Amino acid sequence: MVNMKNILNVLCVFISISVFSQTKSVKKPAVKNVTKTTVKKEKNAAVRHNPDLVVINKDLPLLIPKKKGDSFGYVNQNGKYIIQPEYHIAVFFMKTAIFSILRMKK
């Protein structure tokens, strides 16, 4: 009786695989002839900094998550919203967090 159940289970698995398997192979859509443009960086190009990202304390991250109502946004070190609150969750940026941890260990 047990062997019969095992055989029946194996048959059901094979039947379901054959019924629900993909009958046609998935083909990638043809890529249209699109010309790619490259942007060349100048060697002496000036780096533009956002004037709103003021550094008051080097130990603090530039953008700090802050909750307003039910949404989160990011403020600078002065408390001015740089990214308006529209997200349901916000976290510190990893590079800044790792940098702060490494700095505290020294």
C-alpha positions as CSV (number, residue, x, y, z in Angstrom):
1,M,0.0,0.0,0.0
2,V,2.8,2.4,0.9
3,N,4.7,1.6,-2.3
4,M,1.5,2.3,-4.3
5,K,1.2,5.8,-2.7
6,N,4.8,6.6,-3.5
7,I,4.4,5.6,-7.1
8,L,1.2,7.6,-7.3
9,N,3.0,10.7,-5.8
10,V,5.9,10.4,-8.3
11,L,3.4,10.1,-11.2
12,C,1.6,13.2,-10.0
13,V,4.8,15.1,-9.8
14,F,5.8,14.1,-13.4
15,I,2.3,14.9,-14.7
16,S,2.3,18.3,-13.1
17,I,5.8,19.1,-14.4
18,S,4.7,18.1,-17.9
19,V,1.5,20.1,-17.8
20,F,2.8,23.3,-16.2
21,S,6.2,23.3,-17.9
22,Q,6.9,26.1,-20.4
23,T,6.1,24.9,-23.9
24,K,7.9,27.7,-25.8
25,S,11.4,28.9,-25.1
26,V,11.6,32.5,-24.0
27,K,13.4,34.6,-26.6
28,K,15.0,38.0,-25.9
29,P,13.4,40.8,-27.9
30,A,15.5,42.1,-30.8
31,V,17.6,45.1,-29.9
32,K,17.0,48.0,-32.1
33,N,19.9,49.8,-33.7
34,V,20.4,52.6,-31.2
35,T,23.4,54.8,-31.2
36,K,25.0,55.3,-27.8
37,T,26.3,58.6,-26.8
38,T,29.3,58.9,-24.6
39,V,29.9,61.8,-22.2
40,K,33.5,62.9,-22.0
41,K,34.7,64.4,-18.8
42,E,37.1,67.2,-18.9
43,K,40.3,66.8,-17.0
44,N,40.1,70.2,-15.4
45,A,36.4,70.2,-14.7
46,A,35.4,71.9,-11.5
47,V,33.5,69.7,-9.0
48,R,30.2,71.3,-8.2
49,H,29.1,71.0,-4.6
50,N,25.5,71.4,-3.4
51,P,25.5,74.6,-1.3
52,D,22.8,73.1,0.9
53,L,25.0,70.3,2.1
54,V,26.8,72.3,4.7
55,V,29.4,70.5,6.9
56,I,29.2,71.8,10.4
57,N,30.5,68.6,12.2
58,K,32.6,66.1,10.3
59,D,31.5,63.3,12.6
60,L,27.9,63.7,11.4
61,P,26.6,62.4,8.0
62,L,25.7,65.0,5.4
63,L,22.2,63.7,5.1
64,I,20.3,62.7,8.2
65,P,16.9,60.8,8.0
66,K,14.0,62.7,9.6
67,K,10.4,61.8,10.1
68,K,7.6,64.3,9.3
69,G,4.1,63.0,9.9
70,D,4.1,59.4,8.5
71,S,6.9,60.0,5.9
72,F,10.6,60.2,6.1
73,G,13.0,62.6,4.3
74,Y,16.5,63.8,4.7
75,V,17.8,66.9,6.3
76,N,21.2,68.5,6.2
77,Q,23.2,69.3,9.4
78,N,21.3,72.6,9.7
79,G,18.0,70.8,9.7
80,K,16.8,72.0,6.3
81,Y,15.0,69.3,4.2
82,I,17.2,68.4,1.2
83,I,15.0,65.4,0.2
84,Q,11.4,66.1,1.1
85,P,9.6,63.5,3.2
86,E,7.9,61.1,0.9
87,Y,9.3,57.7,1.9
88,H,7.9,55.1,4.3
89,I,11.4,54.3,5.6
90,A,14.8,56.0,5.6
91,V,18.2,54.9,6.7
92,F,21.6,56.4,6.9
93,F,23.8,56.0,3.8
94,M,26.2,53.0,4.2
95,K,29.4,54.8,3.2
96,T,28.8,57.5,5.7
97,A,27.9,55.1,8.4
98,I,31.0,52.9,7.8
99,F,33.2,56.0,7.7
100,S,31.8,57.2,11.1
101,I,32.3,53.8,12.7
102,L,35.9,53.6,11.4
103,R,36.5,57.1,12.7
104,M,35.2,56.3,16.1
105,K,37.5,53.2,16.4
106,K,40.7,55.2,16.0
